[in-house]
């Protein structure tokens, strides 16, 4: 398996082969006995029979990123990483070989130096707070992504979504070293929406109201201002990252210490991250048979966030995109200095000279962002101690004890003067989430070799315990703004609230793994794990998870010797495993009770219906692959075909309402799905000489997802925006969360009404004024047809929200002391429902996008044939608000130039004159360019195939230096 993850595109492979062949005599053999990290140990790369990808820490160390996992994008085949929000603190979405569940958690397991850690948004605080942001990317030595069943089976019940193993930097024997890295970045929004300026806004507003028989200035009036509210809530910012480390060692001991500081202001007002990190580790050989060591990391990460609800009145993007361009942001005549109109129980952005208030009474978003507080402050400690005892030359015992303690403090204040807190006279709240996970591993390892036989036996007993304590307190009705800024403060609120919860679970495991190889030609690996999980009922608490893989290194056979100079490495691999998913909630099988009210009495009531037969979600994984190396591994190729069958997926089964079970559902193991796919990774050193080095590569993955079983085979409708938008469906035979709705035909050129397809292929038009449906005849568009309808049975699958393929192309060129590198990512085959685009064509008194200028105006001015006529307050008919239509479904394919870097390394002799052992300066552009037909800000800004007022991503230009002493 190619674990370098620098691969060569098909188009360049022929050229590479010719170049490499010509230079073969001057090529050194690559070291294929590189050691990589596997579950509970390490293994020689040449002996690996599973599908594992490796990403070196050096590949991401000089990138401007709040969290390391976002930079895995494009660097590992089969691994799709999507940063679908521009808000710093929001966790990226990571899928290893597709979506591996329907209703449960779909994120991989993360293990740092053998410690299983918390990941994702832990749920504390009042803004996105990605737990993985607590790990400084500069501290990472390497990351291994375990993808197939044989690689992940060692983690058993937690491995259905893949496993990411992170190895941090350690001290090295020899001379003391000191390193300092600095990165300073300028961040700007990648793109803005094309919104109407004041002149066009007045034209469209007049047309909307005139269509209702009202005057042209019934809504809009005045052209004194031409305000760009979108740019008012975004900004260009400077971001910085400092990192220093030192380490060294003596013959029997090694040590390492690092400090880091990062400060990133987001491109949206009110959004930022500030992080302090410290890490230390030490290893000591006490005797010839006893080693001890340990590590500790501490971090303090502060996130300042904002409300960006897709339809929240004070949601940053929802609000800013709808603001009227002919109104100002500020008004010196008001007490706040902002353009705010307050009367009685209403407080909204001021109308200025307009004759109507903005639709939905939305707020002055700039005031809200500057005065509300939404933060999360994380304090994190991760540590471990270990001892290795060499009982015999072939027998080793290891004990490792570790802990991960994540503490999140959050503060929320909704300003009482204006915005979300106005009607409640201010809202203030604080919370604390304390999560503690500790883990003990007892490992016994046997290594034996004789003649051509080598085997390794690993036996592990592991115990993990996790506990979460959550409390919150707050209230509303504040006498003064001060009590919100500093609060909550006792006796400062007229209405008080408080609460909390405690959850706990544990996992006990027994693990065995056997590795065998004969003559470095034939390989066998088998593992079995027995897990007991407290989240399941007693009868089904224990599960067994086996895995097996085989490999044949054909290139080590005698009959390959003649072509060894050309085919330097050739291995065939196959694997099978059964793994599980524990991300199913803390008490999914239990009947739970909580506070309840009946008339004027309070007491306990059922809040969750239990199921004592609930059991594991399981995945059966198959993998078939091969690895090829040519010309002393100057050119390498790896390919894998995989099948992942998910069974016993937990779904909600409807029950009779007379039973009194909350939500009228009970959780059962009903669902099934599958992922099948193919991965290809190629890597080539095109030029390798004293002055020139050029490496080119690519990886591509094809994944097909199919739902196999649901509750009674019935569709599950997928909604967003608090169930106000019905946008998708989970259906047997289709990919999960397919976009589902009505197919759009276009505009009736005679009257500007929208026209749709029915299930039988016939056409109906919807009257833009009344909403009534009539049969539409394209041959006679001006003739009214018979009354008709458009109903749920006319909906159809409008496209898959999952990409059919994704990958990347990388290149790095070095000429003497200069280096140039680039990463280009691509993805395609998926569809996106662009609800942002639909909302920007609204028929209420808000601003619109410039797309509305292509509207139908008359039979002689039919527009683009896609955009109907405009009529005030008729968005539900004209744009089919609340329902998906193919009019707003777009191709999500893209090609992105993700990273481009240029660097210069000072010659060693010159660096030495300054007391340096190394010095490099560089500049990097991230999220540089995107090539796509998608009309939104970014085709990756989607959640489950829906783009709905998502915060834009940033483009950064960075300048940095690396200095070593």
LOLUM-210261 format. One record per residue (C-alpha): residue in three letters; x, y, z. Coordinates in pm, whole numbers, plus 50000, padded with zeros to 5 digits. Each point is the difference from the previous one (the first is absolute). Layout:
N
ALAXYZ ...
END
This chain:
965
UNK500005000050000 UNK501395034049910 UNK500165018750327 UNK501825030749870 UNK496775013149852 UNK501785018749727 UNK498774985149685 UNK500305004049630 UNK497145007849765 UNK499244975249725 UNK500875025849740 UNK503505004550141 UNK500764963650068 UNK501334991849654 UNK502295030250010 UNK501174990450348 UNK500794964649896 UNK502125011649710 UNK501885025250210 UNK500554975650281 UNK501194972849767 UNK502625022949857 UNK501255009650344 UNK499854965950159 UNK503764995950044 UNK500225030750223 UNK497004990850216 UNK500254988050354 UNK497584973450122 UNK497215014750210 UNK499744986550352 UNK496874978849992 UNK500764987450352 UNK498815032850143 UNK498144993950326 UNK496415012150019 UNK497615001350293 UNK497224974350026 UNK497554993250279 UNK501834993250328 UNK503424999449836 UNK502085004949688 UNK500704979649691 UNK502405000649709 UNK498395014949696 UNK501154970749787 UNK498084976050228 UNK496705018850007 UNK497094980349854 UNK497295025150089 UNK498945032849840 UNK501745028250188 UNK500825035249883 UNK502655021650161 UNK500265037850010 UNK503195015150136 UNK499705028650246 UNK502435020149786 UNK497375001149724 UNK497645021250212 UNK502385017150245 UNK500385032049799 UNK496335004349913 UNK497715025250164 UNK497314978650159 UNK498035000950327 UNK499854962150004 UNK502264973549851 UNK497364976149861 UNK498745026249754 UNK503354997249822 UNK499614962849938 UNK497855009549700 UNK501484985649683 UNK502954983650174 UNK498584964850043 UNK498054979149754 UNK496584989550124 UNK499905028350254 UNK497665029049925 UNK500465031050215 UNK497565028949957 UNK500205033450180 UNK496355009249954 UNK500005031450212 UNK502155031150003 UNK499535004950375 UNK503154993150198 UNK499164973350258 UNK497644979549784 UNK501374965049947 UNK500594987649644 UNK498174969249874 UNK502164969149950 UNK498834968849821 UNK502204969449965 UNK498774979949703 UNK496575015750000 UNK497165004250249 UNK499944969350223 UNK496725004750186 UNK496575015649958 UNK499155013750343 UNK503044996350226 UNK503355017850020 UNK502044998949679 UNK503365014150111 UNK503184979550033 UNK501644990150327 UNK503065021250084 UNK502904985350195 UNK502975021750107 UNK503114980850106 UNK497804970550092 UNK497465021750186 UNK496394999849868 UNK498965036650024 UNK496885021549982 UNK499335014649655 UNK497485021549818 UNK497855026150170 UNK499684987650357 UNK496825020050059 UNK501135024650266 UNK500005037649964 UNK497945020949761 UNK501894997949673 UNK501694973349793 UNK502934986250201 UNK501824972649814 UNK501864978850256 UNK502724991249748 UNK500965036849981 UNK501694994550337 UNK502764980449824 UNK502685022149849 UNK500664988449640 UNK503705008150051 UNK500214972750266 UNK498994972549757 UNK502654976449865 UNK497684978849787 UNK496424988849952 UNK498894965549890 UNK496474995349873 UNK498784964150044 UNK497464993749726 UNK499214963549944 UNK498644974150239 UNK503314982650068 UNK501625032750108 UNK497085011950213 UNK498794966850149 UNK502525003450283 UNK497765028850122 UNK496884978449968 UNK496795017250104 UNK501345035249932 UNK501424994449652 UNK497045001449757 UNK500895035449887 UNK503764994549977 UNK502805008350241 UNK502525028649994 UNK503234992950191 UNK501995031150092 UNK503624997950106 UNK501465031050162 UNK503615011149991 UNK502474984250240 UNK503535007950108 UNK502834984249804 UNK503314987350125 UNK502925022849937 UNK500545037249989 UNK497625024750164 UNK497805017449740 UNK497865031150021 UNK497415009649736 UNK497865030749946 UNK497255003549740 UNK498025031049918 UNK497045004449766 UNK498235032949928 UNK496964999049773 UNK497615024149835 UNK496504985249979 UNK497275012749767 UNK496624986149889 UNK500354978049693 UNK496905013849829 UNK496955022150050 UNK496444995849879 UNK498915022249713 UNK497255020850159 UNK497925028349858 UNK501305035250036 UNK497585027550098 UNK498965008949644 UNK499124964249906 UNK498454993950341 UNK497585029049949 UNK499074986749656 UNK499274964750122 UNK498165012150310 UNK497765022149786 UNK499264971149765 UNK499054977350290 UNK497505024750148 UNK498565011449666 UNK499184963549920 UNK497705001250305 UNK498345032049880 UNK501965021850243 UNK502095030849932 UNK503614997049886 UNK501305014950326 UNK497604981450227 UNK503024982650153 UNK503275015449886 UNK500825036749983 UNK503245019750001 UNK503434995949844 UNK502235019550238 UNK501934968750105 UNK501384969849817 UNK501104978650295 UNK501764967049957 UNK498804982150313 UNK501724967949892 UNK503415016550019 UNK499025017250324 UNK499854966750186 UNK503214986549848 UNK503555012150024 UNK503624994349903 UNK502064989350300 UNK503554992350105 UNK500594966050158 UNK503144987750169 UNK501534967750126 UNK503154996250211 UNK501594966950094 UNK503194990750180 UNK501354966350101 UNK503164984750137 UNK501134965050057 UNK502894976150012 UNK501244969350171 UNK502774979450140 UNK500674963149946 UNK497334989850253 UNK497545028749994 UNK498165024049769 UNK497885030750062 UNK497875024849803 UNK498195032150091 UNK497955024549792 UNK498005031950041 UNK497535014349751 UNK497865030949964 UNK497475006649723 UNK497665029549955 UNK497524998949714 UNK497295025749943 UNK497344986549770 UNK498765018149692 UNK496575004350163 UNK499595026350270 UNK500104985350349 UNK501734967449902 UNK503494991450123 UNK502224973650157 UNK502895004350241 UNK501994969150100 UNK502844993450241 UNK501614965449996 UNK502774982650191 UNK501244964549956 UNK502754980250170 UNK501134964049986 UNK502894979750130 UNK501234964449956 UNK502604983650222 UNK501714966249987 UNK500524990950365 UNK501584966049940 UNK500524976449712 UNK496554985850070 UNK497975029850123 UNK498925031749818 UNK497715027050138 UNK498595031949855 UNK497075022849969 UNK498545030749839 UNK497795029050094 UNK498335026149786 UNK498055030250115 UNK498015024549793 UNK497775030050045 UNK497835007849697 UNK497565029149995 UNK497365001849729 UNK497905030949942 UNK497044991949780 UNK496735013049864 UNK496524989849903 UNK499954988049642 UNK496714980950000 UNK498874995549638 UNK496685017650064 UNK500705017750331 UNK498955036349991 UNK503375009050149 UNK501894973149811 UNK503025017449849 UNK499664989049639 UNK496214996749992 UNK499695035650128 UNK502795017249809 UNK498944986149661 UNK496465013550043 UNK500735035050128 UNK498745028749787 UNK502865016949815 UNK498385034550019 UNK500215000450382 UNK503095009250202 UNK501634979650274 UNK500525029350235 UNK497845028950114 UNK501715025350229 UNK496635013050118 UNK499114967850186 UNK501234991150353 UNK502004970749864 UNK501425017849698 UNK498554972549778 UNK497075001149760 UNK497494983450233 UNK496255005850030 UNK498454991150335 UNK496325003150085 UNK498164981150272 UNK500824963149973 UNK501815003349665 UNK503605008749927 UNK501264996649643 UNK502285016149750 UNK498775034849917 UNK498125005249668 UNK501715033649934 UNK498015016149715 UNK498244967949893 UNK496254998450040 UNK500004965650160 UNK502034980450251 UNK502214971849878 UNK498274965949985 UNK499974978750314 UNK501135029950209 UNK503634989149985 UNK502595017250213 UNK502985022449929 UNK502454971549968 UNK503135021250046 UNK498765011550342 UNK499144964250096 UNK503404986249902 UNK501805027650187 UNK497964996850321 UNK498954963750047 UNK502284974650170 UNK500214963449897 UNK503174983350118 UNK501544967050097 UNK503234997250199 UNK501624965950003 UNK502644988550246 UNK501474966249909 UNK502484976050156 UNK501104968049828 UNK502634978350162 UNK501364965250038 UNK502644979950181 UNK501374966649888 UNK502474973250088 UNK501544973649774 UNK501344968550161 UNK502194977049791 UNK499234966250157 UNK501964980649739 UNK501735009349678 UNK496804990149823 UNK497435009650266 UNK499015035650102 UNK497375013550237 UNK498735035849975 UNK497715018850233 UNK498575033449887 UNK497625021550203 UNK498585031549846 UNK497415027150057 UNK498275026749794 UNK498315028050191 UNK498095026149797 UNK498365028750187 UNK497845024849810 UNK498735032650150 UNK497475019549796 UNK498435034450022 UNK496985013049810 UNK498535034850003 UNK497285012449768 UNK499985037550025 UNK496925015250163 UNK500085031649788 UNK499544983749659 UNK500064966049839 UNK499234965150131 UNK499805011550360 UNK497795030649954 UNK496624983850062 UNK501344983050315 UNK501785031550124 UNK503314982349965 UNK500934963250024 UNK503094987950183 UNK501234964750060 UNK503134980950096 UNK500804963149986 UNK502774975850086 UNK500684966049847 UNK502644978450167 UNK500874968549807 UNK502474974850138 UNK501104968449824 UNK502624976750137 UNK501454969249840 UNK502194970950114 UNK501724976049761 UNK501884968550095 UNK501924986249702 UNK502054968649962 UNK502034995849679 UNK501814969449873 UNK502465003149707 UNK501584968649862 UNK501974992249687 UNK501674968149882 UNK501234990949655 UNK497585016649755 UNK497195002450254 UNK499115031250199 UNK497015005250222 UNK498715025650243 UNK497294994550259 UNK498375029250181 UNK497584995850291 UNK498285030250154 UNK497665005950290 UNK498515035049990 UNK497565019650211 UNK498535034249921 UNK497775020850224 UNK498365032949906 UNK497975024850202 UNK498445033449906 UNK498625026050242 UNK497995028849859 UNK498465029850182 UNK498465032549881 UNK498405030450153 UNK498635032749873 UNK496935020549948 UNK498375030149838 UNK498665033850095 UNK503185019350078 UNK499955034950153 UNK503095010949810 UNK502264989049717 UNK502864996350250 UNK498424969450160 UNK500014982549666 UNK503565008749909 UNK501294987850337 UNK497304974850095 UNK498244980450096 UNK499945018150334 UNK497774990250292 UNK496765019650044 UNK500485018649669 UNK497364980449805 UNK496225000650032 UNK499684964949851 UNK502634974350098 UNK500794965949854 UNK502454972850096 UNK500604963449939 UNK502524973249928 UNK500694963949920 UNK502424971650068 UNK500814972449753 UNK502424971350030 UNK500984969849796 UNK502814974949984 UNK501604974949765 UNK501844968150095 UNK502004981749735 UNK502114969149939 UNK502095000349684 UNK502244976049813 UNK501975004549679 UNK502254975349818 UNK502415009549719 UNK501914974349800 UNK502215001449695 UNK502024974049817 UNK503155011149820 UNK498585035349972 UNK497794986449721 UNK496844986950164 UNK498245019550273 UNK497114992950233 UNK498475023150259 UNK497064990250218 UNK498435019250288 UNK497054996250229 UNK498535024350249 UNK497384993950265 UNK498305032250114 UNK497565005750283 UNK498165033249976 UNK497865015350275 UNK497915018749740 UNK498234967649909 UNK497664977450200 UNK501504971350202 UNK498894973349755 UNK501775016649706 UNK502805018550180 UNK502844978249871 UNK501014997349637 UNK502754982049812 UNK501825016849713 UNK502354978849788 UNK502295010849717 UNK502374982149765 UNK502255010149711 UNK502444982349772 UNK502755012649774 UNK502354986249738 UNK503125019649907 UNK500354986549650 UNK503125020849934 UNK501954978950252 UNK499424968349800 UNK502874985649805 UNK498175002049669 UNK499885038050038 UNK503765004950022 UNK500395005849626 UNK497695030150004 UNK500985012550348 UNK501725031149859 UNK496675009749844 UNK497434985550242 UNK501665005950334 UNK496954993350217 UNK496774981049939 UNK497644989450276 UNK496454986049996 UNK497725005850302 UNK496564989350121 UNK498165004950328 UNK496754993550186 UNK498755013750332 UNK496985007050214 UNK499965032750193 UNK497455020850189 UNK498775035050080 UNK499765011850362 UNK498965035749917 UNK496354992550076 UNK499345021850306 UNK500524993150370 UNK496814981150092 UNK498224990849675 UNK498514967550134 UNK498555013450324 UNK496615014550085 UNK500845034050140 UNK497965023150218 UNK500175037450046 UNK498095030050129 UNK496385000849883 UNK496945021250063 UNK496354989650014 UNK497605029450046 UNK501445018850297 UNK501894970450142 UNK503644991349934 UNK501664966450016 UNK501804974149788 UNK499054988349655 UNK501364976749734 UNK502355018849765 UNK501474970549808 UNK498554966149923 UNK502484971950063 UNK500864968949800 UNK501734971950196 UNK500824982149673 UNK502095028249852 UNK503424988449875 UNK503065010949808 UNK500045016849663 UNK502484978749807 UNK501965003149678 UNK501414971549794 UNK502975012749803 UNK501794984049705 UNK503095013549823 UNK501994987749700 UNK503105019149897 UNK503455000149854 UNK503175020850028 UNK502465005049715 UNK503425016149992 UNK502065006749689 UNK503615010049944 UNK501164994950358 UNK496715015250119 UNK500505032849822 UNK496454994249878 UNK497454983550233 UNK496364991149954 UNK497384986950242 UNK496434989749923 UNK497184987150219 UNK496464987749939 UNK497864999950313 UNK496574989250118 UNK498515012150327 UNK496654985050101 UNK498335016950298 UNK497424979850191 UNK497745004350304 UNK499965037849956 UNK497975016050279 UNK496855017649876 UNK496825013550156 UNK497024976849950 UNK496575016850029 UNK497714985750268 UNK496335004750084 UNK499445034550157 UNK497724983750258 UNK503084984150159 UNK501105034350126 UNK503614996049892 UNK501705033749937 UNK500155009849632 UNK498004967949928 UNK503214981749906 UNK502314973650141 UNK503594993449894 UNK500694966549831 UNK502724983449792 UNK498285001449662 UNK502035018149736 UNK502654988249758 UNK502205017549745 UNK503174994249802 UNK502985018549856 UNK501994986349712 UNK502885017049832 UNK503405001249840 UNK503125019550099 UNK503095007249797 UNK503185017350117 UNK503115006549791 UNK503255016650098 UNK503035007849785 UNK503365017350032 UNK500145013849648 UNK503405016350047 UNK502474991650274 UNK503465014949972 UNK502435020350206 UNK498395033549915 UNK496554990449873 UNK497264979650165 UNK496484997749864 UNK497294978550152 UNK496534997449848 UNK497034979950117 UNK496264994850022 UNK497374979950178 UNK496414993749900 UNK497154981950174 UNK496664988049870 UNK497314992550260 UNK496434987849949 UNK497555000650289 UNK496724980950004 UNK497324996750267 UNK499004963350033 UNK497324999150271 UNK497785024250193 UNK497024997350234 UNK497514979049799 UNK501795012449688 UNK498415034450045 UNK501655032549898 UNK501455022950265 UNK499485036049900 UNK502935022850070 UNK499295035450119 UNK502115030350093 UNK499365033850162 UNK498034986050296 UNK497974978249762 UNK498815030249802 UNK501814988549685 UNK499304965149861 UNK503064994149784 UNK500994963649983 UNK499194963650050 UNK501644968350130 UNK498634972749772 UNK500864963649946 UNK502044996349681 UNK501255036050004 UNK502985017150162 UNK499425014350347 UNK498305034150016 UNK499335003649631 UNK498535033449897 UNK496274995349952 UNK497375023149859 UNK498245012449687 UNK501645001949659 UNK499905034749852 UNK499265005649632 UNK500465037649975 UNK497915031049947 UNK496835003149796 UNK501135025949741 UNK496455013249967 UNK499405010050362 UNK503154993850206 UNK498534972250215 UNK502284971450119 UNK499424966149835 UNK500684965550153 UNK500004963549896 UNK497564975450148 UNK500954963850067 UNK498524988849666 UNK502095025449805 UNK497165024449934 UNK500395037050080 UNK498135023150236 UNK500395037050058 UNK499445017250330 UNK498255033549992 UNK502515023850158 UNK497245020650156 UNK497494974250127 UNK502104968450022 UNK497474979549797 UNK501284973149764 UNK498884995049639 UNK501154977349720 UNK502745016049792 UNK500374994549625 UNK503365012649865 UNK498455002249654 UNK497355024650124 UNK501485017550305 UNK497435027949995 UNK497044976150021 UNK498834991350351 UNK499774962450055 UNK497764979650224 UNK500375001850377 UNK502744977150127 UNK502204994050304 UNK503544993950114 UNK500134976050295 UNK502524980050202 UNK499674970649759 UNK501465022349727 UNK503305004250183 UNK503054982049876 UNK503694995250079 UNK501785031149876 UNK503554988250061 UNK502434984850248 UNK501485022250269 UNK503114977850012 UNK502875003949751 UNK500674971049767 UNK503735007449995 UNK502555022150172 UNK503765003150016 UNK503005022449960 UNK503135007049798 UNK503205011050172 UNK503335012249876 UNK503195011650166 UNK503075013949826 UNK503375007350160 UNK502825018049824 UNK503065004150219 UNK498665019850298 UNK496645009849850 UNK496834979350032 UNK496575003049841 UNK496994978950086 UNK496294998149918 UNK496944979550092 UNK497014998949765 UNK496844982650119 UNK496984989249799 UNK496604984650062 UNK496984992449786 UNK496774981849934 UNK497995015050284 UNK497135024849995 UNK499405029450234 UNK496675015450088 UNK500825037150005 UNK497435013850244 UNK502065031650042 UNK499445007449634 UNK496274994050037 UNK499745022850302 UNK501815027549811 UNK497174999549745 UNK497395006650270 UNK496835019949933 UNK499885018750331 UNK501485034050084 UNK503644989450013 UNK502935002649766 UNK500544974649722 UNK502864985749803 UNK500715012849650 UNK498524967749862 UNK496575016050039 UNK500905024549724 UNK499514970649760 UNK496324997250092 UNK497064997449762 UNK498535034649938 UNK497734995049696 UNK499564976549703 UNK502415022549811 UNK502435000550295 UNK499904963750122 UNK503325001850187 UNK502214969350033 UNK497094975449985 UNK500794988550355 UNK499065029550222 UNK496245006450024 UNK498285033450038 UNK500245019050328 UNK496985007050222 UNK500135013450354 UNK499354974150272 UNK499684970849756 UNK503304981850064 UNK498204968350107 UNK498584996749646 UNK502765015049789 UNK502964982850170 UNK498214970550166 UNK501245010550346 UNK500304971050243 UNK500394973049734 UNK502954989049787 UNK499765005049624 UNK502504992449727 UNK500105037149918 UNK502385004750293 UNK501874967149973 UNK503495005049861 UNK503064979849911 UNK502404999350296 UNK503104990049801 UNK503125020950044 UNK503755002649956 UNK501835019850269 UNK503535012750012 UNK500154994650373 UNK503575008750092 UNK502915016149818 UNK503275005550186 UNK503395014549912 UNK503004997850232 UNK503715006450027 UNK502394981750233 UNK503215017050103 UNK503104979449910 UNK501334981350302 UNK503395016949999 UNK498425034549987 UNK497464991050271 UNK502854987750216 UNK501625034250000 UNK496915012650188 UNK500024971150245 UNK497154982649820 UNK499774963749895 UNK497195008549756 UNK497995029849878 UNK497135001449750 UNK497625027549893 UNK496854993449801 UNK496695013549880 UNK496794980149954 UNK496625006949845 UNK497154978250130 UNK496574995449845 UNK501475018449704 UNK497604993649711 UNK496944979149924 UNK498714989449659 UNK496354989850006 UNK496625005349837 UNK498415003150341 UNK498525034750044 UNK500325002050379 UNK502945012450201 UNK501714965950019 UNK498794965049901 UNK501434986350327 UNK497755022350210 UNK497264973950021 UNK498594979350280 UNK498434967349882 UNK499775014449650 UNK498355032950102 UNK501595034549979 UNK497965022950223 UNK501495033650103 UNK503334984850100 UNK502895022250107 UNK502595005249722 UNK503464984650026 UNK503205020050009 UNK502935002849762 UNK503325005650173 UNK503375012749884 UNK502654990150252 UNK503635008850061 UNK502074978950234 UNK503394988750116 UNK501514968850155 UNK503185003950202 UNK502014972150163 UNK502855004050247 
END
